Amino acid sequence: HATQIRRAAGANRLVGVSHVSPSQGDDPRTTGQGLPRAPRVRGEHAAAAIKCGPNPRRHDRTLLSAFSVSLWHTHWFSVAAMRAWWVCGFLPFLAAAAAAADPAKGNWEPLIRLPTEKGDAPAPAASAAEDGVTKWAVFVAGSSGYGNYRHQADVCHAYQILRKGGLKEENIVVFMYDDIAKNDLNPRPGVIINHPKGEDVYAGVPKDYTGKQVTAKNFFAVLLGNKTAVTGGSGKVINSKPKDHIFIYYADHGGPGVLGMPNRPYIYAGDFIKVLREKHASKSYSKM
């Protein structure tokens, strides 16, 4: 039967045949002369191979036709699955993306909505200020270079969102290398966007810590409210009180136990955890 199946494989190349070297002659699946071992036949095709009788030549067409029908069904299923994916998956995705833009005005909806909010519902009103509570924010773009445009763009966008939400500029600290807006590769000098049809999100963003000042050391000092440990920059820190809220937003590459920064050393988990514990022990915030 093995001889017959090999003969079928050679004629139609439908059955995979594995070869062995002469040194594998002790393998019971070979003849000891380095001849190819019997192919592996799966499923219903294995049953067809077992039925081969004393004169296996008569079963050539039956065995090969079974393989041919199986391959034809596999091909048909693959084509059908691909068509279904295009109709049910990708095309609705494109339609949803197109719906995000207003074709009449040529602009896009900049609001960020919760999944429970309806598309036509107005944006939720800012929550009433709590007595004795100051909201702080720290934004960190941990990269540099025009190829990492998105990180500084996202930080600028986040700043604009919080300012519109009522946070004061004096309570927001921004870390960004600031080499994107005026970069030679920028087709819109002085402008940073985070959507093809979006507005400029760079205007008005404070340059608290830029260039060589964007370091893990300064970030930790700002978070702890330690002005004496800050090197360069605006000197702005998170001078929070026990009832205050602190929001930290970081955008860049990272890995297990490490977050990137444009200037080394990076932010390592052990160091960051130590700073967070120190901040917690100071009882200078209620939420972070």
KOLMARSE-301798 format. One record per residue (C-alpha): residue in three letters; x, y, z. Coordinates in steps of 0.2 Angstrom, whole numbers, padded with zeros to 4 digits, always signed. Layout:
REM residues N
alaXYZ ...
END
This chain:
REM residues 288
his+0000+0000+0000 ala+0014+0012+0004 thr+0021+0009-0014 gln+0004+0013-0021 ile+0002+0029-0012 arg+0020+0034-0016 arg+0016+0031-0034 ala+0000+0042-0033 ala+0010+0056-0025 gly+0023+0055-0039 ala+0010+0056-0052 asn-0001+0070-0045 arg+0009+0078-0031 leu-0006+0078-0020 val+0002+0068-0006 gly+0017+0075+0004 val+0032+0062+0005 ser+0045+0064+0018 his+0063+0057+0014 val+0076+0050+0026 ser+0094+0048+0024 pro+0104+0031+0023 ser+0109+0033+0041 gln+0091+0031+0046 gly+0090+0014+0040 asp+0085+0007+0057 asp+0068+0017+0056 pro+0055+0003+0054 arg+0046+0015+0042 thr+0060+0014+0029 thr+0068+0000+0019 gly+0085+0004+0026 gln+0091+0011+0010 gly+0086+0029+0013 leu+0070+0026+0003 pro+0056+0038+0006 arg+0044+0033+0020 ala+0026+0031+0018 pro+0016+0048+0017 arg+0005+0053+0031 val-0013+0053+0025 arg-0026+0061+0036 gly-0045+0059+0040 glu-0056+0050+0027 his-0041+0048+0015 ala-0032+0037+0027 ala-0047+0025+0027 ala-0047+0025+0008 ala-0029+0020+0008 ile-0032+0006+0020 lys-0045-0002+0009 cys-0031-0005-0005 gly-0032-0024-0009 pro-0020-0036-0017 asn-0020-0026-0034 pro-0019-0008-0028 arg-0018-0001-0046 arg-0037-0002-0047 his-0039+0010-0033 asp-0028+0024-0041 arg-0043+0035-0047 thr-0053+0032-0031 leu-0039+0038-0019 leu-0034+0053-0030 ser-0052+0058-0033 ala-0055+0059-0015 phe-0040+0071-0013 ser-0046+0081-0028 val-0063+0083-0020 ser-0056+0088-0003 leu-0045+0101-0011 trp-0059+0108-0021 his-0070+0110-0006 thr-0056+0118+0004 his-0053+0131-0010 trp-0072+0134-0012 phe-0073+0137+0007 ser-0058+0149+0007 val-0065+0160-0007 ala-0082+0160+0002 ala-0075+0165+0019 met-0065+0179+0011 arg-0080+0186+0003 ala-0090+0185+0019 trp-0076+0194+0028 trp-0076+0208+0015 val-0095+0210+0016 cys-0098+0208+0035 gly-0082+0214+0042 phe-0071+0226+0032 leu-0084+0236+0022 pro-0094+0241+0038 phe-0078+0246+0046 leu-0075+0258+0031 ala-0093+0264+0032 ala-0091+0268+0051 ala-0074+0278+0047 ala-0083+0288+0034 ala-0097+0292+0045 ala-0085+0300+0058 ala-0083+0314+0046 asp-0096+0327+0041 pro-0097+0327+0022 ala-0106+0343+0021 lys-0094+0353+0031 gly-0078+0343+0028 asn-0074+0342+0046 trp-0074+0328+0060 glu-0082+0326+0077 pro-0068+0330+0090 leu-0078+0324+0105 ile-0073+0309+0115 arg-0089+0300+0120 leu-0092+0285+0132 pro-0099+0269+0124 thr-0116+0272+0134 glu-0118+0289+0125 lys-0128+0291+0109 gly-0120+0299+0094 asp-0132+0314+0093 ala-0132+0317+0112 pro-0123+0333+0118 ala-0106+0331+0127 pro-0108+0329+0145 ala-0106+0345+0156 ala-0091+0347+0167 ser-0094+0341+0184 ala-0096+0353+0198 ala-0080+0358+0207 glu-0078+0349+0224 asp-0074+0360+0239 gly-0056+0360+0243 val-0051+0349+0228 thr-0039+0354+0215 lys-0036+0343+0199 trp-0019+0341+0193 ala-0012+0333+0177 val+0005+0327+0171 phe+0008+0324+0153 val+0023+0315+0147 ala+0028+0312+0128 gly+0042+0299+0131 ser+0050+0300+0113 ser+0058+0312+0101 gly+0060+0314+0082 tyr+0047+0316+0068 gly+0045+0298+0066 asn+0037+0298+0083 tyr+0025+0312+0079 arg+0010+0303+0087 his+0016+0304+0105 gln+0018+0323+0106 ala+0002+0325+0096 asp-0007+0315+0108 val+0000+0324+0123 cys-0005+0341+0115 his-0022+0334+0111 ala-0024+0328+0129 tyr-0019+0345+0136 gln-0033+0354+0125 ile-0046+0341+0131 leu-0042+0345+0150 arg-0041+0364+0147 lys-0059+0363+0139 gly-0064+0352+0154 gly-0060+0366+0166 leu-0042+0362+0172 lys-0031+0377+0174 glu-0015+0379+0165 glu-0006+0381+0182 asn-0011+0364+0187 ile-0005+0355+0171 val+0013+0350+0169 val+0019+0345+0151 phe+0034+0335+0146 met+0038+0335+0128 tyr+0054+0336+0117 asp+0046+0349+0106 asp+0055+0345+0090 ile+0039+0341+0079 ala+0030+0357+0076 lys+0045+0366+0068 asn+0053+0351+0061 asp+0059+0352+0043 leu+0048+0337+0038 asn+0032+0345+0045 pro+0021+0350+0030 arg+0012+0363+0042 pro+0026+0372+0051 gly+0021+0377+0068 val+0006+0366+0068 ile+0003+0349+0076 ile-0013+0338+0073 asn-0019+0322+0079 his-0032+0318+0065 pro-0030+0322+0046 lys-0045+0334+0048 gly-0041+0340+0065 glu-0037+0357+0072 asp-0020+0363+0078 val-0018+0355+0095 tyr+0000+0363+0098 ala-0006+0381+0101 gly-0006+0386+0119 val+0002+0370+0126 pro+0015+0376+0139 lys+0033+0371+0137 asp+0036+0366+0155 tyr+0050+0353+0151 thr+0057+0351+0134 gly+0072+0344+0125 lys+0086+0338+0137 gln+0074+0343+0152 val+0062+0328+0148 thr+0070+0316+0160 ala+0064+0303+0172 lys+0073+0313+0186 asn+0062+0328+0182 phe+0047+0318+0180 phe+0049+0310+0197 ala+0053+0327+0205 val+0037+0335+0198 leu+0026+0321+0204 leu+0033+0322+0221 gly+0031+0341+0221 asn+0050+0343+0224 lys+0055+0360+0216 thr+0073+0359+0222 ala+0076+0342+0213 val+0070+0349+0196 thr+0083+0354+0183 gly+0079+0367+0171 gly+0062+0370+0164 ser+0048+0380+0171 gly+0050+0373+0188 lys+0031+0369+0189 val+0028+0354+0200 ile+0012+0345+0207 asn+0010+0354+0224 ser-0005+0344+0228 lys-0015+0343+0244 pro-0023+0328+0253 lys-0040+0330+0244 asp-0033+0333+0227 his-0034+0322+0211 ile-0019+0319+0200 phe-0020+0312+0182 ile-0005+0305+0174 tyr-0004+0303+0155 tyr+0011+0295+0146 ala+0013+0291+0128 asp+0028+0282+0120 his+0036+0265+0118 gly+0039+0253+0133 gly+0042+0235+0138 pro+0041+0224+0153 gly+0047+0235+0168 val+0052+0250+0157 leu+0045+0265+0149 gly+0055+0275+0136 met+0061+0293+0138 pro+0070+0304+0125 asn+0084+0306+0137 arg+0091+0292+0147 pro+0090+0284+0159 tyr+0072+0277+0156 ile+0058+0275+0168 tyr+0060+0259+0176 ala+0047+0250+0186 gly+0057+0249+0202 asp+0061+0267+0202 phe+0043+0272+0198 ile+0035+0261+0211 lys+0047+0269+0224 val+0041+0286+0219 leu+0023+0281+0219 arg+0025+0274+0237 glu+0033+0290+0243 lys+0019+0301+0235 his+0006+0290+0244 ala+0015+0291+0260 ser+0015+0310+0259 lys-0004+0309+0259 ser-0004+0323+0247 tyr-0018+0317+0236 ser-0035+0307+0237 lys-0036+0300+0219 met-0023+0296+0205 
END
